[in-house]
Amino acid sequence: MPASLESERPIMAPSARTSVRYSTYSMTPTVLTTDSATAEITDIQTGLNRMENKALSNQRVLLTEEKSANMSKLALGAKLERALDRRMTSQDAVMRPRRRAQSKDDDTSEDDIINEKQEA
């Protein structure tokens, strides 16, 4: 077992396996191309070329920075309005006028306030 360069300890503990494992790494370069990979790539390329519509690609518009910024702001505003509409339409609370807060100087007792709340 070879020792590491920094210390005298072995790099790996010796294995208890009896079988020999061969590495797939090779120093010789692979010269041959795999036919299946190139065939698959050409199939993908021809499929993409068929899907591209030339007439539609001629009609595409390229927006300026200012126009694209305005479009994104409008889209954000529309999203916000839709979200707020959904939020407000699902509310079932009823708005009632608030009662005037009682001050300490009033002669109404706490029992009267509790009775008023129970009646409401």
C-alpha positions in Angstrom: 0.0 0.0 0.0 1.6 3.3 -1.0 2.0 6.0 1.6 0.7 9.5 1.1 3.1 12.3 0.4 2.2 14.3 3.5 2.6 11.5 6.1 3.8 7.9 6.4 0.3 6.6 6.8 -1.2 4.5 4.0 -3.7 6.2 1.7 -6.3 3.5 2.1 -6.8 0.7 4.5 -6.0 -2.7 2.8 -9.1 -4.3 1.4 -10.3 -7.8 2.6 -11.7 -8.5 -0.9 -10.3 -11.4 -2.8 -11.5 -10.3 -6.2 -9.5 -7.8 -8.3 -11.3 -4.7 -9.5 -10.1 -3.2 -12.7 -10.5 0.5 -13.4 -12.3 1.8 -16.5 -9.9 4.8 -16.7 -7.5 4.6 -19.6 -4.6 6.9 -20.6 -5.3 6.2 -24.3 -7.7 8.6 -25.9 -10.9 7.3 -27.6 -10.7 7.9 -31.3 -13.8 6.2 -32.4 -17.1 8.0 -32.2 -20.2 6.3 -31.0 -22.7 6.1 -33.8 -25.7 5.9 -31.5 -24.9 9.3 -29.9 -24.3 11.1 -33.2 -27.5 9.5 -34.6 -29.5 10.7 -31.6 -28.1 14.2 -31.8 -29.0 14.4 -35.5 -32.5 13.1 -34.8 -32.9 15.8 -32.2 -31.6 18.5 -34.5 -33.9 17.5 -37.4 -36.9 17.5 -35.0 -36.1 21.0 -33.8 -35.7 22.2 -37.3 -39.1 20.8 -38.2 -40.7 22.4 -35.2 -39.4 25.9 -36.1 -41.9 27.9 -38.0 -40.1 30.2 -40.4 -43.1 32.5 -41.0 -43.6 33.0 -37.3 -39.9 33.6 -36.6 -40.0 36.5 -39.1 -42.9 38.1 -37.3 -41.2 38.2 -33.9 -40.7 41.6 -32.3 -37.7 42.6 -30.3 -38.6 45.0 -27.5 -36.4 47.8 -26.3 -35.3 48.0 -22.7 -37.9 50.7 -21.9 -40.7 48.8 -23.5 -39.8 45.5 -21.8 -39.6 47.4 -18.4 -43.1 48.9 -19.0 -44.5 45.5 -20.0 -43.1 43.9 -16.8 -44.6 46.7 -14.7 -48.0 46.3 -16.3 -47.9 42.5 -15.8 -46.9 43.0 -12.1 -49.8 45.5 -11.6 -52.3 43.1 -13.2 -51.1 40.2 -11.0 -51.5 42.4 -7.9 -55.0 43.5 -8.9 -56.1 39.9 -9.5 -54.6 38.9 -6.1 -56.3 41.7 -4.3 -59.6 41.0 -6.0 -59.5 37.4 -4.9 -58.6 38.4 -1.4 -61.3 41.0 -1.1 -64.1 38.9 -2.6 -63.6 36.1 -0.2 -64.1 38.3 2.8 -67.3 37.8 4.7 -66.8 40.4 7.5 -69.5 43.1 7.9 -68.3 46.6 8.5 -70.1 48.3 11.4 -69.6 51.8 12.8 -67.3 51.8 15.9 -68.7 52.8 19.2 -67.2 55.7 21.0 -64.6 54.6 23.6 -65.7 55.1 27.2 -63.4 57.2 29.3 -62.7 56.8 33.0 -64.6 59.9 34.0 -68.0 58.5 32.7 -70.3 57.2 35.4 -71.0 54.0 33.5 -69.8 51.0 35.4 -68.0 48.0 34.1 -71.1 45.9 34.6 -73.1 48.2 32.2 -70.4 47.9 29.5 -70.4 44.1 29.9 -74.2 44.0 29.6 -74.1 46.1 26.4 -71.5 43.8 24.9 -73.6 40.7 25.7 -76.7 42.3 24.1 -74.9 43.1 20.9 
